[in-house]
């Protein structure tokens, strides 16, 4: 998986005509796509977990309020 430093330090060889080697560019694009796909998956998983935790906090707050009301 690529990180910011990997991307900043990429060195793609220039060809004699001044362009870049197609194979190296294709490999880089493949790595970038893989990294972005993993990030999207992780983001979706974390969003689900955050929703679950938010729901639990809300339930605990309601329970706390019910306990307070019962004690009064």
Biopython code that builds the backbone (N, CA, C, O; Angstrom):
import numpy as np
from Bio.PDB.StructureBuilder import StructureBuilder

atoms = [
    (1, "UNK", "N", (0.846, -1.171, 0.000)),
    (1, "UNK", "CA", (0.000, 0.000, 0.000)),
    (1, "UNK", "C", (0.897, 1.241, 0.000)),
    (1, "UNK", "O", (1.890, 1.290, 0.726)),
    (2, "UNK", "N", (0.556, 2.219, -0.793)),
    (2, "UNK", "CA", (1.339, 3.444, -0.901)),
    (2, "UNK", "C", (1.026, 4.391, 0.250)),
    (2, "UNK", "O", (-0.101, 4.446, 0.740)),
    (3, "UNK", "N", (2.040, 5.131, 0.667)),
    (3, "UNK", "CA", (1.796, 6.211, 1.599)),
    (3, "UNK", "C", (2.266, 7.511, 0.960)),
    (3, "UNK", "O", (2.805, 7.505, -0.147)),
    (4, "UNK", "N", (2.064, 8.616, 1.652)),
    (4, "UNK", "CA", (2.397, 9.924, 1.085)),
    (4, "UNK", "C", (3.871, 10.008, 0.686)),
    (4, "UNK", "O", (4.193, 10.520, -0.386)),
    (5, "UNK", "N", (4.759, 9.514, 1.533)),
    (5, "UNK", "CA", (6.193, 9.578, 1.216)),
    (5, "UNK", "C", (6.534, 8.754, -0.016)),
    (5, "UNK", "O", (7.376, 9.159, -0.818)),
    (6, "UNK", "N", (5.884, 7.592, -0.177)),
    (6, "UNK", "CA", (6.118, 6.782, -1.378)),
    (6, "UNK", "C", (5.773, 7.584, -2.633)),
    (6, "UNK", "O", (6.518, 7.578, -3.612)),
    (7, "UNK", "N", (4.646, 8.266, -2.588)),
    (7, "UNK", "CA", (4.188, 9.025, -3.764)),
    (7, "UNK", "C", (5.124, 10.203, -4.032)),
    (7, "UNK", "O", (5.478, 10.475, -5.179)),
    (8, "UNK", "N", (5.520, 10.895, -2.971)),
    (8, "UNK", "CA", (6.417, 12.045, -3.147)),
    (8, "UNK", "C", (7.777, 11.632, -3.706)),
    (8, "UNK", "O", (8.424, 12.414, -4.404)),
    (9, "UNK", "N", (8.214, 10.409, -3.405)),
    (9, "UNK", "CA", (9.548, 9.966, -3.814)),
    (9, "UNK", "C", (9.552, 9.082, -5.058)),
    (9, "UNK", "O", (10.554, 8.428, -5.346)),
    (10, "UNK", "N", (8.462, 9.054, -5.787)),
    (10, "UNK", "CA", (8.408, 8.233, -7.000)),
    (10, "UNK", "C", (9.382, 8.784, -8.042)),
    (10, "UNK", "O", (9.464, 9.990, -8.274)),
    (11, "UNK", "N", (10.103, 7.870, -8.650)),
    (11, "UNK", "CA", (11.055, 8.249, -9.691)),
    (11, "UNK", "C", (10.780, 7.364, -10.897)),
    (11, "UNK", "O", (11.163, 6.194, -10.915)),
    (12, "UNK", "N", (10.124, 7.916, -11.893)),
    (12, "UNK", "CA", (9.814, 7.170, -13.113)),
    (12, "UNK", "C", (10.846, 7.553, -14.167)),
    (12, "UNK", "O", (11.087, 8.733, -14.421)),
    (13, "UNK", "N", (11.443, 6.545, -14.770)),
    (13, "UNK", "CA", (12.501, 6.753, -15.751)),
    (13, "UNK", "C", (11.949, 7.385, -17.030)),
    (13, "UNK", "O", (10.940, 6.940, -17.577)),
    (14, "UNK", "N", (12.629, 8.423, -17.486)),
    (14, "UNK", "CA", (12.249, 9.041, -18.753)),
    (14, "UNK", "C", (12.871, 8.254, -19.906)),
    (14, "UNK", "O", (13.983, 7.740, -19.786)),
    (15, "UNK", "N", (12.160, 8.165, -21.003)),
    (15, "UNK", "CA", (12.690, 7.500, -22.193)),
    (15, "UNK", "C", (13.537, 8.488, -22.982)),
    (15, "UNK", "O", (13.602, 9.674, -22.659)),
    (16, "UNK", "N", (14.164, 7.987, -23.992)),
    (16, "UNK", "CA", (15.029, 8.838, -24.807)),
    (16, "UNK", "C", (14.238, 9.935, -25.511)),
    (16, "UNK", "O", (14.790, 10.982, -25.851)),
    (17, "UNK", "N", (12.968, 9.701, -25.726)),
    (17, "UNK", "CA", (12.132, 10.691, -26.414)),
    (17, "UNK", "C", (11.572, 11.734, -25.437)),
    (17, "UNK", "O", (10.863, 12.647, -25.861)),
    (18, "UNK", "N", (11.876, 11.618, -24.149)),
    (18, "UNK", "CA", (11.418, 12.600, -23.172)),
    (18, "UNK", "C", (10.167, 12.187, -22.416)),
    (18, "UNK", "O", (9.748, 12.881, -21.489)),
    (19, "UNK", "N", (9.560, 11.057, -22.800)),
    (19, "UNK", "CA", (8.373, 10.571, -22.096)),
    (19, "UNK", "C", (8.762, 9.637, -20.964)),
    (19, "UNK", "O", (9.934, 9.549, -20.599)),
    (20, "UNK", "N", (7.791, 8.949, -20.416)),
    (20, "UNK", "CA", (8.042, 8.014, -19.323)),
    (20, "UNK", "C", (7.803, 6.590, -19.805)),
    (20, "UNK", "O", (7.082, 6.356, -20.775)),
    (21, "UNK", "N", (8.425, 5.641, -19.105)),
    (21, "UNK", "CA", (8.246, 4.240, -19.456)),
    (21, "UNK", "C", (6.819, 3.824, -19.121)),
    (21, "UNK", "O", (6.362, 3.974, -17.988)),
    (22, "UNK", "N", (6.139, 3.308, -20.108)),
    (22, "UNK", "CA", (4.738, 2.936, -19.968)),
    (22, "UNK", "C", (4.545, 1.918, -18.848)),
    (22, "UNK", "O", (3.587, 2.015, -18.081)),
    (23, "UNK", "N", (5.437, 0.953, -18.749)),
    (23, "UNK", "CA", (5.305, -0.095, -17.736)),
    (23, "UNK", "C", (5.359, 0.485, -16.322)),
    (23, "UNK", "O", (4.599, 0.077, -15.444)),
    (24, "UNK", "N", (6.267, 1.441, -16.115)),
    (24, "UNK", "CA", (6.412, 2.051, -14.793)),
    (24, "UNK", "C", (5.180, 2.886, -14.439)),
    (24, "UNK", "O", (4.714, 2.862, -13.300)),
    (25, "UNK", "N", (4.666, 3.612, -15.406)),
    (25, "UNK", "CA", (3.465, 4.423, -15.171)),
    (25, "UNK", "C", (2.272, 3.510, -14.895)),
    (25, "UNK", "O", (1.487, 3.777, -13.986)),
    (26, "UNK", "N", (2.132, 2.439, -15.668)),
    (26, "UNK", "CA", (1.035, 1.496, -15.443)),
    (26, "UNK", "C", (1.116, 0.860, -14.060)),
    (26, "UNK", "O", (0.094, 0.692, -13.393)),
    (27, "UNK", "N", (2.333, 0.503, -13.622)),
    (27, "UNK", "CA", (2.523, -0.089, -12.289)),
    (27, "UNK", "C", (2.149, 0.915, -11.203)),
    (27, "UNK", "O", (1.493, 0.561, -10.223)),
    (28, "UNK", "N", (2.567, 2.162, -11.379)),
    (28, "UNK", "CA", (2.235, 3.200, -10.412)),
    (28, "UNK", "C", (0.723, 3.392, -10.324)),
    (28, "UNK", "O", (0.164, 3.462, -9.230)),
    (29, "UNK", "N", (0.074, 3.476, -11.464)),
    (29, "UNK", "CA", (-1.381, 3.649, -11.482)),
    (29, "UNK", "C", (-2.086, 2.470, -10.817)),
    (29, "UNK", "O", (-3.080, 2.648, -10.113)),
    (30, "UNK", "N", (-1.570, 1.282, -11.042)),
    (30, "UNK", "CA", (-2.136, 0.092, -10.408)),
    (30, "UNK", "C", (-2.016, 0.174, -8.892)),
    (30, "UNK", "O", (-2.968, -0.129, -8.173)),
    (31, "UNK", "N", (-0.852, 0.582, -8.408)),
    (31, "UNK", "CA", (-0.637, 0.716, -6.965)),
    (31, "UNK", "C", (-1.538, 1.800, -6.370)),
    (31, "UNK", "O", (-2.104, 1.624, -5.292)),
    (32, "UNK", "N", (-1.664, 2.906, -7.074)),
    (32, "UNK", "CA", (-2.525, 3.993, -6.598)),
    (32, "UNK", "C", (-3.977, 3.512, -6.519)),
    (32, "UNK", "O", (-4.668, 3.785, -5.538)),
    (33, "UNK", "N", (-4.435, 2.804, -7.540)),
    (33, "UNK", "CA", (-5.809, 2.279, -7.544)),
    (33, "UNK", "C", (-6.023, 1.295, -6.399)),
    (33, "UNK", "O", (-7.050, 1.349, -5.722)),
    (34, "UNK", "N", (-5.071, 0.402, -6.177)),
    (34, "UNK", "CA", (-5.177, -0.564, -5.081)),
    (34, "UNK", "C", (-5.273, 0.156, -3.736)),
    (34, "UNK", "O", (-6.096, -0.192, -2.889)),
    (35, "UNK", "N", (-4.427, 1.155, -3.557)),
    (35, "UNK", "CA", (-4.425, 1.910, -2.306)),
    (35, "UNK", "C", (-5.754, 2.622, -2.098)),
    (35, "UNK", "O", (-6.311, 2.592, -1.001)),
    (36, "UNK", "N", (-6.261, 3.259, -3.141)),
    (36, "UNK", "CA", (-7.531, 3.972, -3.018)),
    (36, "UNK", "C", (-8.690, 3.018, -2.738)),
    (36, "UNK", "O", (-9.586, 3.347, -1.961)),
    (37, "UNK", "N", (-8.681, 1.845, -3.362)),
    (37, "UNK", "CA", (-9.728, 0.857, -3.098)),
    (37, "UNK", "C", (-9.695, 0.406, -1.643)),
    (37, "UNK", "O", (-10.741, 0.286, -1.004)),
    (38, "UNK", "N", (-8.497, 0.157, -1.118)),
    (38, "UNK", "CA", (-8.362, -0.251, 0.286)),
    (38, "UNK", "C", (-8.836, 0.862, 1.207)),
    (38, "UNK", "O", (-9.516, 0.608, 2.201)),
    (39, "UNK", "N", (-8.475, 2.096, 0.874)),
    (39, "UNK", "CA", (-8.908, 3.229, 1.689)),
    (39, "UNK", "C", (-10.428, 3.375, 1.685)),
    (39, "UNK", "O", (-11.023, 3.651, 2.727)),
    (40, "UNK", "N", (-11.051, 3.195, 0.545)),
    (40, "UNK", "CA", (-12.517, 3.281, 0.458)),
    (40, "UNK", "C", (-13.164, 2.198, 1.308)),
    (40, "UNK", "O", (-14.147, 2.456, 2.002)),
    (41, "UNK", "N", (-12.615, 0.977, 1.257)),
    (41, "UNK", "CA", (-13.156, -0.118, 2.050)),
    (41, "UNK", "C", (-13.006, 0.186, 3.539)),
    (41, "UNK", "O", (-13.951, 0.010, 4.308)),
    (42, "UNK", "N", (-11.817, 0.642, 3.946)),
    (42, "UNK", "CA", (-11.582, 0.972, 5.349)),
    (42, "UNK", "C", (-12.502, 2.106, 5.808)),
    (42, "UNK", "O", (-13.019, 2.082, 6.925)),
    (43, "UNK", "N", (-12.696, 3.075, 4.956)),
    (43, "UNK", "CA", (-13.580, 4.194, 5.288)),
    (43, "UNK", "C", (-15.003, 3.698, 5.518)),
    (43, "UNK", "O", (-15.655, 4.112, 6.476)),
    (44, "UNK", "N", (-15.486, 2.821, 4.653)),
    (44, "UNK", "CA", (-16.834, 2.277, 4.798)),
    (44, "UNK", "C", (-16.967, 1.491, 6.098)),
    (44, "UNK", "O", (-17.971, 1.610, 6.799)),
    (45, "UNK", "N", (-15.959, 0.691, 6.417)),
    (45, "UNK", "CA", (-15.981, -0.087, 7.659)),
    (45, "UNK", "C", (-15.979, 0.837, 8.882)),
    (45, "UNK", "O", (-16.731, 0.615, 9.832)),
    (46, "UNK", "N", (-15.144, 1.856, 8.855)),
    (46, "UNK", "CA", (-15.072, 2.778, 9.980)),
    (46, "UNK", "C", (-16.362, 3.589, 10.124)),
    (46, "UNK", "O", (-16.780, 3.901, 11.239)),
    (47, "UNK", "N", (-16.980, 3.923, 9.016)),
    (47, "UNK", "CA", (-18.257, 4.642, 9.061)),
    (47, "UNK", "C", (-19.326, 3.788, 9.713)),
    (47, "UNK", "O", (-20.114, 4.285, 10.517)),
    (48, "UNK", "N", (-19.361, 2.493, 9.371)),
    (48, "UNK", "CA", (-20.319, 1.578, 9.997)),
    (48, "UNK", "C", (-20.085, 1.493, 11.499)),
    (48, "UNK", "O", (-21.030, 1.564, 12.284)),
    (49, "UNK", "N", (-18.826, 1.342, 11.898)),
    (49, "UNK", "CA", (-18.491, 1.240, 13.311)),
    (49, "UNK", "C", (-18.854, 2.519, 14.057)),
    (49, "UNK", "O", (-19.358, 2.465, 15.178)),
    (50, "UNK", "N", (-18.597, 3.666, 13.438)),
    (50, "UNK", "CA", (-18.922, 4.941, 14.053)),
    (50, "UNK", "C", (-20.424, 5.075, 14.276)),
    (50, "UNK", "O", (-20.856, 5.588, 15.308)),
    (51, "UNK", "N", (-21.211, 4.620, 13.323)),
    (51, "UNK", "CA", (-22.674, 4.663, 13.460)),
    (51, "UNK", "C", (-23.110, 3.786, 14.627)),
    (51, "UNK", "O", (-23.943, 4.194, 15.437)),
    (52, "UNK", "N", (-22.550, 2.584, 14.713)),
    (52, "UNK", "CA", (-22.895, 1.668, 15.803)),
    (52, "UNK", "C", (-22.541, 2.291, 17.154)),
    (52, "UNK", "O", (-23.340, 2.249, 18.090)),
    (53, "UNK", "N", (-21.348, 2.863, 17.250)),
    (53, "UNK", "CA", (-20.927, 3.482, 18.506)),
    (53, "UNK", "C", (-21.784, 4.699, 18.849)),
    (53, "UNK", "O", (-22.108, 4.925, 20.015)),
    (54, "UNK", "N", (-22.142, 5.465, 17.853)),
    (54, "UNK", "CA", (-23.019, 6.620, 18.081)),
    (54, "UNK", "C", (-24.376, 6.183, 18.606)),
    (54, "UNK", "O", (-24.934, 6.805, 19.510)),
    (55, "UNK", "N", (-24.900, 5.113, 18.035)),
    (55, "UNK", "CA", (-26.184, 4.571, 18.505)),
    (55, "UNK", "C", (-26.072, 4.091, 19.951)),
    (55, "UNK", "O", (-26.989, 4.295, 20.747)),
    (56, "UNK", "N", (-24.967, 3.461, 20.287)),
    (56, "UNK", "CA", (-24.767, 2.982, 21.664)),
    (56, "UNK", "C", (-24.689, 4.148, 22.648)),
    (56, "UNK", "O", (-25.275, 4.093, 23.730)),
    (57, "UNK", "N", (-23.973, 5.190, 22.276)),
    (57, "UNK", "CA", (-23.871, 6.365, 23.141)),
    (57, "UNK", "C", (-25.265, 6.941, 23.384)),
    (57, "UNK", "O", (-25.604, 7.282, 24.517)),
    (58, "UNK", "N", (-26.055, 7.049, 22.354)),
    (58, "UNK", "CA", (-27.421, 7.572, 22.486)),
    (58, "UNK", "C", (-28.244, 6.692, 23.428)),
    (58, "UNK", "O", (-28.980, 7.200, 24.274)),
    (59, "UNK", "N", (-28.118, 5.387, 23.279)),
    (59, "UNK", "CA", (-28.848, 4.463, 24.158)),
    (59, "UNK", "C", (-28.410, 4.640, 25.603)),
    (59, "UNK", "O", (-29.244, 4.677, 26.508)),
    (60, "UNK", "N", (-27.100, 4.749, 25.823)),
    (60, "UNK", "CA", (-26.585, 4.930, 27.183)),
    (60, "UNK", "C", (-27.060, 6.247, 27.788)),
    (60, "UNK", "O", (-27.339, 6.313, 28.985)),
    (61, "UNK", "N", (-27.151, 7.278, 26.986)),
    (61, "UNK", "CA", (-27.652, 8.571, 27.478)),
    (61, "UNK", "C", (-29.116, 8.453, 27.884)),
    (61, "UNK", "O", (-29.539, 9.000, 28.903)),
    (62, "UNK", "N", (-29.880, 7.732, 27.070)),
    (62, "UNK", "CA", (-31.290, 7.527, 27.407)),
    (62, "UNK", "C", (-31.425, 6.710, 28.686)),
    (62, "UNK", "O", (-32.261, 7.011, 29.538)),
    (63, "UNK", "N", (-30.600, 5.679, 28.815)),
    (63, "UNK", "CA", (-30.613, 4.859, 30.027)),
    (63, "UNK", "C", (-30.221, 5.699, 31.243)),
    (63, "UNK", "O", (-30.815, 5.567, 32.313)),
    (64, "UNK", "N", (-29.226, 6.556, 31.074)),
    (64, "UNK", "CA", (-28.786, 7.411, 32.168)),
    (64, "UNK", "C", (-29.909, 8.334, 32.609)),
    (64, "UNK", "O", (-30.136, 8.536, 33.802)),
    (65, "UNK", "N", (-30.600, 8.885, 31.634)),
    (65, "UNK", "CA", (-31.711, 9.784, 31.965)),
    (65, "UNK", "C", (-32.827, 9.029, 32.677)),
    (65, "UNK", "O", (-33.441, 9.552, 33.608)),
    (66, "UNK", "N", (-33.083, 7.819, 32.246)),
    (66, "UNK", "CA", (-34.113, 7.000, 32.905)),
    (66, "UNK", "C", (-33.731, 6.699, 34.350)),
    (66, "UNK", "O", (-34.585, 6.733, 35.236)),
    (67, "UNK", "N", (-32.470, 6.408, 34.591)),
    (67, "UNK", "CA", (-31.988, 6.136, 35.955)),
    (67, "UNK", "C", (-32.111, 7.393, 36.817)),
    (67, "UNK", "O", (-32.555, 7.328, 37.963)),
    (68, "UNK", "N", (-31.715, 8.532, 36.256)),
    (68, "UNK", "CA", (-31.832, 9.801, 36.992)),
    (68, "UNK", "C", (-33.282, 10.074, 37.374)),
    (68, "UNK", "O", (-33.576, 10.456, 38.507)),
    (69, "UNK", "N", (-34.186, 9.873, 36.411)),
    (69, "UNK", "CA", (-35.612, 10.113, 36.677)),
    (69, "UNK", "C", (-36.132, 9.156, 37.747)),
    (69, "UNK", "O", (-36.942, 9.547, 38.588)),
    (70, "UNK", "N", (-35.677, 7.923, 37.720)),
    (70, "UNK", "CA", (-36.113, 6.949, 38.702)),
    (70, "UNK", "C", (-35.611, 7.308, 40.099)),
    (70, "UNK", "O", (-36.300, 7.074, 41.092)),
    (71, "UNK", "N", (-34.420, 7.872, 40.169)),
    (71, "UNK", "CA", (-33.848, 8.236, 41.466)),
    (71, "UNK", "C", (-34.521, 9.475, 42.070)),
    (71, "UNK", "O", (-34.570, 9.634, 43.290)),
    (72, "UNK", "N", (-35.030, 10.335, 41.212)),
    (72, "UNK", "CA", (-35.706, 11.519, 41.730)),
    (72, "UNK", "C", (-37.082, 11.145, 42.188)),
    (72, "UNK", "O", (-37.829, 12.001, 42.663)),
]
sb = StructureBuilder()
sb.init_structure("model")
sb.init_model(0)
sb.init_chain("A")
sb.init_seg("    ")
for serial, (resi, resn, name, xyz) in enumerate(atoms, 1):
    if name == "N":
        sb.init_residue(resn, " ", resi, " ")
    sb.init_atom(name, np.array(xyz, "f"), 0.0, 1.0, " ", f" {name:<3s}", serial, name[0])
structure = sb.get_structure()
